[in-house]
């Protein structure tokens, strides 16, 4: 993938932001840790170029109140889709699949998927589809 450092960071930040959104949807520190590990494992097993992109640095997650952080993550996911469609259309679906699968696995990692996690995953899907 031929992206600038800034673009790679934006794609990674969006993917990890989606994962954080799902992990934060259901309270509990230990549950969140299990969920995060399950999601990151998906990123690590994505197609090689995508895995390198997603695991190749420390993501920058939005700060602030939960509503503002959620809005920022969803905007980043939408921007990631726009970027991929413009520069690497063949990576749109693999990126979307990796992010969705990471969110699903995270939600399932601690006592199954709660209603709040399912709602967060739906928001992630909608943002990725824009």
C-alpha positions as semicolon CSV with decimal commas, in nm:
position;residue;x (nm);y (nm);z (nm)
1;X;0,000;0,000;0,000
2;X;0,136;0,336;-0,100
3;X;0,022;0,573;0,174
4;X;0,193;0,862;0,343
5;X;0,280;0,827;0,712
6;X;-0,014;1,053;0,795
7;X;-0,253;0,840;0,590
8;X;-0,128;0,517;0,749
9;X;-0,177;0,671;1,092
10;X;-0,530;0,780;0,999
11;X;-0,624;0,429;0,881
12;X;-0,476;0,268;1,193
13;X;-0,634;0,525;1,426
14;X;-0,976;0,467;1,270
15;X;-0,951;0,088;1,301
16;X;-0,835;0,098;1,663
17;X;-1,090;0,367;1,741
18;X;-1,365;0,133;1,622
19;X;-1,228;-0,141;1,844
20;X;-1,212;0,098;2,140
21;X;-1,569;0,208;2,077
22;X;-1,693;-0,151;2,104
23;X;-1,476;-0,226;2,408
24;X;-1,607;0,083;2,587
25;X;-1,969;-0,008;2,514
26;X;-1,976;-0,263;2,793
27;X;-1,824;-0,167;3,131
28;X;-1,547;-0,355;3,305
29;X;-1,170;-0,322;3,292
30;X;-1,090;-0,693;3,269
31;X;-1,359;-0,747;3,007
32;X;-1,224;-0,455;2,804
33;X;-0,874;-0,601;2,816
34;X;-0,996;-0,942;2,691
35;X;-1,202;-0,773;2,423
36;X;-0,914;-0,556;2,305
37;X;-0,682;-0,856;2,280
38;X;-0,938;-1,046;2,074
39;X;-0,978;-0,754;1,835
40;X;-0,606;-0,690;1,796
41;X;-0,555;-1,058;1,714
42;X;-0,781;-1,009;1,411
43;X;-0,571;-0,715;1,292
44;X;-0,255;-0,922;1,328
45;X;-0,396;-1,201;1,109
46;X;-0,533;-0,976;0,833
47;X;-0,372;-0,997;0,487
48;X;-0,003;-0,915;0,527
49;X;0,002;-0,559;0,393
50;X;-0,308;-0,471;0,592
51;X;-0,172;-0,635;0,908
52;X;0,150;-0,434;0,879
53;X;-0,053;-0,117;0,836
54;X;-0,282;-0,188;1,131
55;X;-0,015;-0,309;1,372
56;X;0,272;-0,088;1,261
57;X;0,254;0,180;1,528
58;X;0,074;0,319;1,828
59;X;-0,280;0,438;1,746
60;X;-0,397;0,777;1,861
61;X;-0,744;0,745;2,011
62;X;-0,979;1,041;2,055
63;X;-1,009;1,193;2,399
64;X;-1,292;1,374;2,570
65;X;-1,639;1,281;2,676
66;X;-1,779;0,953;2,537
67;X;-2,014;1,120;2,287
68;X;-1,737;1,335;2,141
69;X;-1,499;1,040;2,125
70;X;-1,762;0,829;1,949
71;X;-1,831;1,104;1,696
72;X;-1,458;1,139;1,629
73;X;-1,414;0,764;1,577
74;X;-1,709;0,742;1,339
75;X;-1,580;1,042;1,141
76;X;-1,236;0,878;1,120
77;X;-1,390;0,555;0,992
78;X;-1,580;0,741;0,723
79;X;-1,262;0,929;0,626
80;X;-1,071;0,599;0,612
81;X;-1,324;0,464;0,364
82;X;-1,294;0,776;0,150
83;X;-0,914;0,750;0,156
84;X;-0,914;0,383;0,061
85;X;-1,165;0,432;-0,221
86;X;-0,946;0,712;-0,361
87;X;-0,602;0,553;-0,326
88;X;-0,648;0,177;-0,294
89;X;-1,000;0,065;-0,386
90;X;-0,896;-0,301;-0,373
91;X;-0,827;-0,257;0,002
92;X;-1,170;-0,114;0,092
93;X;-1,335;-0,450;0,154
94;X;-1,039;-0,617;0,331
95;X;-1,008;-0,315;0,562
96;X;-1,381;-0,313;0,631
97;X;-1,376;-0,689;0,694
98;X;-1,084;-0,662;0,937
99;X;-1,241;-0,378;1,134
100;X;-1,582;-0,545;1,151
101;X;-1,436;-0,883;1,246
102;X;-1,217;-0,724;1,515
103;X;-1,523;-0,553;1,662
104;X;-1,730;-0,872;1,649
105;X;-1,458;-1,082;1,813
106;X;-1,403;-0,816;2,078
107;X;-1,773;-0,807;2,161
108;X;-1,788;-1,186;2,187
109;X;-1,472;-1,216;2,399
110;X;-1,638;-1,139;2,730
111;X;-1,967;-1,316;2,795
112;X;-2,106;-1,267;2,446
113;X;-2,223;-0,959;2,264
114;X;-2,431;-0,717;2,470
115;X;-2,697;-0,489;2,325
116;X;-2,470;-0,187;2,370
117;X;-2,184;-0,363;2,191
118;X;-2,415;-0,464;1,907
119;X;-2,528;-0,101;1,876
120;X;-2,164;0,015;1,865
121;X;-2,086;-0,242;1,594
122;X;-2,383;-0,119;1,389
123;X;-2,249;0,238;1,412
124;X;-1,905;0,117;1,299
125;X;-2,060;-0,064;1,002
126;X;-2,260;0,242;0,903
127;X;-1,954;0,467;0,920
128;X;-1,748;0,223;0,712
129;X;-2,023;0,207;0,449
130;X;-2,034;0,584;0,391
